[in-house]
Amino acid sequence: MTGDDRQQIEARLDARLEELTRTRDAVGPVPGPDHADVVNHPADLAGDLHDREVDAGTRLLWHEEEARIAEARKALASGTYGTCLTCGQQIAAGRLEAVPEAVRCLDCQRHFEGSHRQRARLH
């Protein structure tokens, strides 16, 4: 990997992190329950709960992506960037171009996500 390659990768990771930060800042803090109405209809309460759960899930996804960006930076520093954590094979250049924080090849990522979905169903 050349110095130019490394700079391009760092720039893509920086851009993705900046995009996440802008999005999170635009969304703002987690809203609390709406106590504007003294009498809350059960459907209103359910709607508020749903909105808070969606917001919490979205923030979790942002946090996980930030962690993947940090992991990609460590791999870049150690010289293992572009190597799949699971199988050790090179991650396709097109995948790294589209998802610079990718730490697994597409097949291993599909398997990883599928196994997590299976475990989630069991719990």
C-alpha positions in Angstrom: 0.0 0.0 0.0 1.4 3.4 -1.0 1.3 6.5 1.1 -1.3 7.9 -1.4 -3.5 4.8 -0.9 -3.3 5.2 2.8 -4.2 9.0 2.6 -7.2 8.2 0.4 -8.4 5.5 2.8 -7.9 7.9 5.8 -9.8 10.6 3.9 -12.7 8.2 3.2 -12.8 7.1 6.9 -12.7 10.8 8.0 -15.5 11.7 5.6 -17.7 8.8 6.9 -17.1 9.8 10.5 -17.9 13.4 9.7 -21.1 12.3 8.0 -22.1 10.3 11.0 -21.4 13.2 13.3 -23.4 15.7 11.2 -26.3 13.3 11.1 -26.2 12.7 14.8 -26.0 16.4 15.5 -28.9 17.2 13.2 -31.1 14.6 15.0 -30.2 16.1 18.4 -30.5 14.6 21.8 -32.7 11.7 22.7 -36.2 13.1 23.4 -37.8 12.4 26.7 -41.4 11.4 27.2 -43.9 14.0 26.2 -45.8 15.2 29.3 -47.5 18.1 27.5 -50.9 16.3 27.8 -52.2 15.5 31.2 -54.3 12.6 29.9 -52.4 10.3 27.6 -54.2 7.9 25.5 -52.6 4.4 25.5 -52.0 4.7 21.7 -50.1 8.0 22.3 -48.0 6.2 24.9 -47.3 3.3 22.6 -46.3 5.8 19.8 -43.9 7.6 22.1 -42.4 4.3 23.2 -42.0 3.2 19.6 -40.3 6.5 18.7 -37.8 6.2 21.6 -37.0 2.6 20.7 -36.4 3.5 17.0 -34.2 6.4 18.1 -32.2 4.2 20.5 -31.7 1.6 17.8 -30.5 4.2 15.3 -28.1 5.6 17.9 -26.8 2.1 18.5 -26.1 1.6 14.8 -24.2 4.9 14.7 -22.1 3.8 17.7 -21.4 0.5 16.0 -20.3 2.2 12.8 -18.0 4.6 14.7 -16.5 1.5 16.3 -16.0 -0.1 12.9 -14.3 3.1 11.7 -12.0 3.0 14.7 -11.3 -0.7 14.0 -10.5 0.1 10.4 -8.1 2.8 11.5 -6.3 0.3 13.8 -6.0 -2.1 10.9 -4.6 0.6 8.7 -2.0 1.5 11.3 -1.0 -2.1 11.8 -0.9 -2.9 8.0 -3.8 -5.4 8.0 -6.4 -3.0 6.5 -8.3 -4.8 3.7 -7.8 -8.3 5.3 -10.9 -10.0 6.5 -11.0 -10.6 10.2 -12.7 -13.9 9.8 -11.1 -15.7 6.9 -7.9 -13.8 6.4 -8.5 -13.2 2.7 -8.3 -9.8 1.0 -11.5 -7.8 1.1 -12.6 -6.8 -2.5 -11.4 -3.4 -3.5 -15.0 -2.5 -4.6 -16.3 -3.3 -1.1 -13.6 -1.2 0.5 -14.4 1.7 -1.8 -18.1 1.5 -0.9 -17.6 0.7 2.8 -14.1 1.8 3.8 -14.8 0.7 7.4 -15.4 -2.9 6.3 -13.5 -5.4 8.3 -14.9 -8.6 6.8 -15.3 -9.8 3.2 -18.8 -9.8 1.9 -19.3 -13.6 2.4 -18.0 -13.5 6.0 -20.1 -10.4 6.8 -23.2 -12.1 5.5 -22.5 -15.1 7.7 -21.6 -12.9 10.7 -24.9 -10.9 10.4 -26.9 -14.1 9.8 -25.5 -15.8 12.9 -26.4 -12.7 15.0 -29.9 -12.7 13.7 -30.2 -16.4 14.6 -28.9 -15.8 18.1 -31.3 -12.8 18.5 -34.3 -15.1 17.6 -33.2 -17.6 20.3 -33.1 -15.0 23.0 
